[in-house]
Amino acid sequence: MAGTTAILSFVPQAQFDYEPGQFLSLQVPHKENPKDLLWRAYSLSLPVEMAKKHGYELCIRKMDGGHAGTYLETLKPGDWITVRASYGEFTLRTEPGRGVCFIGTGTGIAPLRSIALSKEFANNDLLFGIAILGFRTYEEVPYAGDFERVGVATTYAISDTKEKLDFPFYNGRVTDVLKRLKSDFPWKETDFYMCGNGFMIRDVIQFLKTSHGVEDKAIIAEAFEAAAKQKAA
């Protein structure tokens, strides 16, 4: 647990495949009527080759009073869960010779981590890889160091603190970090993978397109919805 972030690890009865960046649906009971079952979407935070060896993993924002949060509090090692997998088109599509910039906030880090740690990412002849990851507080940061270990230069943007932070931590939002990139940053030769808060994604896309002329095809984005907006299936 990192702040309000919970890491849920599980071993399925039958291993299943997925592409790095995809998500699954987790069945959770309604907190007031447990017989009423709901489905919540969560990105897998490990690439499949690692999940099959060490266990599948989800990074979940634990909201007090929410259906998933209430359910997570009841889980113990050895308990059974029900999932449906796999879904989504938020996957690696960068061609060799281009750069990759991962931009995530909160639990939006999960699919980005899955991509960054994957064999597909390692085997792609990329120009470079960087990550800009945003959180409200230092305590909410999960997986610190994982991107760096695979050669992805990472900055952690912390928005809600008065404490002066030192690199790789930065006081501010991910958009503030983007605006401080060097003037010779290769904007047109970079693909931007964004996941997290929809408002952040909107602001970053506007900045990339209006300030640096980044084309739509170089912007790959997936906004996380609040659980209340996710449809039950």
C-alpha positions in Angstrom: 0.0 0.0 0.0 1.4 3.4 -1.0 -0.9 6.1 0.5 -4.3 5.5 -1.1 -2.9 3.1 -3.6 -3.4 -0.7 -3.2 -1.4 -3.4 -5.0 -3.5 -6.5 -5.6 -1.5 -9.6 -6.7 -3.1 -12.8 -7.7 -2.4 -16.2 -9.4 -5.2 -17.3 -11.8 -6.5 -20.8 -12.1 -5.5 -20.7 -15.8 -2.8 -18.3 -17.0 -4.1 -15.9 -19.6 -2.3 -13.7 -22.2 -2.5 -10.0 -22.7 -0.6 -7.2 -24.3 1.4 -4.8 -22.1 -0.9 -1.8 -21.4 -4.2 -3.7 -21.4 -6.7 -4.0 -18.6 -9.1 -6.5 -17.0 -12.4 -6.3 -15.2 -12.6 -7.2 -11.5 -15.8 -8.3 -9.9 -16.7 -6.5 -6.7 -19.8 -6.7 -4.5 -22.0 -3.7 -3.9 -21.1 -2.4 -0.5 -24.7 -2.2 0.6 -26.1 -5.2 -1.2 -23.3 -7.8 -1.6 -25.5 -10.0 -3.9 -25.4 -7.2 -6.4 -22.2 -7.7 -8.3 -20.3 -4.9 -10.1 -17.4 -4.9 -12.5 -14.5 -2.4 -12.2 -11.8 -2.0 -14.8 -8.1 -2.0 -13.7 -4.9 -2.0 -15.8 -2.4 -4.8 -15.3 0.8 -3.4 -14.0 3.2 -6.1 -15.1 3.9 -7.4 -18.6 2.5 -10.9 -19.2 5.9 -12.7 -19.2 6.6 -11.4 -15.7 3.0 -12.0 -14.5 3.2 -15.6 -15.4 6.4 -16.0 -13.3 5.6 -13.8 -10.3 1.8 -13.3 -10.3 -0.6 -11.0 -12.0 -0.8 -7.5 -10.5 -3.3 -4.6 -10.3 -2.6 -1.1 -9.0 -5.9 0.2 -7.5 -6.8 3.6 -6.1 -8.5 2.8 -2.8 -11.3 5.3 -2.3 -12.8 5.2 1.2 -16.4 4.3 1.1 -16.2 3.0 -2.5 -17.4 -0.4 -3.6 -13.9 -1.6 -4.5 -12.3 0.0 -1.5 -14.7 -1.7 0.8 -14.1 -5.0 -1.0 -10.3 -4.7 -0.8 -10.5 -4.3 2.9 -12.1 -7.8 3.2 -9.5 -9.6 1.1 -7.0 -11.9 2.7 -4.1 -14.0 1.3 -5.7 -17.1 -0.4 -9.1 -15.5 -1.1 -10.6 -16.0 -4.5 -11.4 -13.2 -6.9 -13.2 -13.1 -10.3 -11.8 -11.3 -13.3 -12.5 -11.0 -17.0 -9.5 -10.4 -19.3 -8.1 -8.9 -21.4 -9.3 -5.6 -23.0 -8.0 -2.3 -24.4 -5.9 -0.8 -27.2 -3.5 1.2 -25.0 -0.5 -0.7 -26.2 3.0 -0.1 -27.5 2.9 1.1 -31.1 6.1 3.1 -31.5 8.4 2.4 -34.4 12.1 1.9 -34.0 14.1 5.1 -34.1 11.6 7.2 -32.3 11.5 8.3 -28.6 8.9 7.4 -26.0 7.6 9.7 -23.3 5.3 8.1 -20.7 3.0 10.5 -18.8 0.9 9.2 -16.0 -0.9 10.3 -12.9 -2.0 8.2 -9.9 -2.8 4.6 -10.8 -2.5 5.6 -14.5 1.1 4.5 -13.9 0.0 0.8 -14.1 -0.3 0.3 -17.9 2.8 2.5 -18.5 4.8 0.2 -16.1 3.5 -2.8 -17.9 4.7 -1.4 -21.2 8.1 -0.2 -19.9 9.0 -3.5 -18.3 7.9 -5.6 -21.3 10.1 -7.5 -23.7 8.4 -5.6 -26.5 9.7 -2.3 -25.1 13.2 -3.7 -24.4 13.5 -5.2 -27.9 12.4 -2.1 -29.7 15.2 0.1 -31.0 14.0 3.3 -29.5 15.7 6.7 -29.6 15.1 7.1 -25.9 12.6 6.6 -23.1 11.5 9.1 -20.4 8.7 9.1 -17.9 6.9 12.0 -16.2 4.7 10.6 -13.4 2.4 12.8 -11.3 1.1 12.3 -7.7 -0.5 14.5 -5.1 2.0 13.5 -2.4 5.3 11.6 -2.1 3.6 8.9 -0.1 1.3 8.0 -3.0 4.2 7.0 -5.4 4.1 3.3 -6.2 6.9 1.4 -8.0 9.6 4.0 -7.4 12.7 3.1 -9.4 11.1 0.5 -11.7 11.1 2.8 -14.8 14.7 3.8 -14.1 15.9 0.2 -13.8 15.0 -0.4 -17.5 16.7 2.8 -18.7 13.7 5.2 -18.6 14.7 8.5 -17.2 12.0 9.4 -14.8 10.7 12.6 -13.0 8.1 12.4 -10.3 5.9 15.5 -10.2 4.4 16.0 -6.7 1.6 18.6 -6.7 0.4 18.8 -3.1 3.5 19.5 -0.9 5.2 22.6 0.5 8.4 20.6 1.1 11.2 21.5 -1.4 11.9 18.4 -3.4 15.1 17.3 -5.1 15.4 15.5 -8.4 14.0 13.1 -9.5 11.1 14.6 -7.6 9.7 17.9 -8.7 7.3 20.4 -7.1 4.4 20.8 -9.5 2.3 19.0 -12.1 3.3 16.9 -15.1 2.5 19.8 -17.4 5.0 21.9 -15.4 7.7 19.3 -16.0 6.9 19.1 -19.7 7.2 22.9 -20.1 10.7 22.7 -18.5 12.1 20.2 -21.0 15.1 21.5 -22.9 14.5 23.6 -26.0 16.1 21.0 -28.2 13.8 18.2 -27.1 12.7 16.2 -30.2 9.0 16.8 -29.9 8.2 15.7 -33.5 10.3 12.4 -33.1 8.6 11.3 -29.9 5.4 9.3 -29.1 3.5 10.3 -26.0 1.8 7.6 -23.9 -0.6 9.2 -21.4 -2.8 7.5 -18.8 -4.6 8.9 -15.7 -6.8 11.8 -14.9 -8.8 13.0 -17.9 -8.2 16.7 -17.1 -4.4 16.1 -17.1 -4.7 14.3 -20.5 -6.7 17.2 -22.0 -4.2 19.8 -20.8 -1.2 17.8 -22.0 -2.7 17.2 -25.4 -3.5 20.8 -25.8 0.1 21.8 -24.8 1.7 19.2 -27.1 -0.4 20.2 -30.2 -0.5 24.0 -29.7 3.0 24.6 -28.4 5.0 22.0 -30.3 2.8 20.8 -33.2 2.8 17.2 -32.1 0.6 15.2 -34.4 -2.5 13.2 -33.3 -0.9 9.9 -34.3 2.0 10.5 -31.9 -0.4 10.8 -28.9 -1.7 7.6 -27.3 -4.0 8.3 -24.4 -6.3 6.5 -22.0 -8.3 8.4 -19.4 -9.2 6.7 -16.2 -12.9 7.1 -15.2 -14.2 7.4 -11.7 -15.6 4.1 -10.6 -19.1 5.6 -10.4 -18.9 6.2 -14.2 -17.8 2.6 -15.1 -20.7 0.5 -16.4 -21.5 -2.7 -14.6 -21.5 -5.7 -16.9 
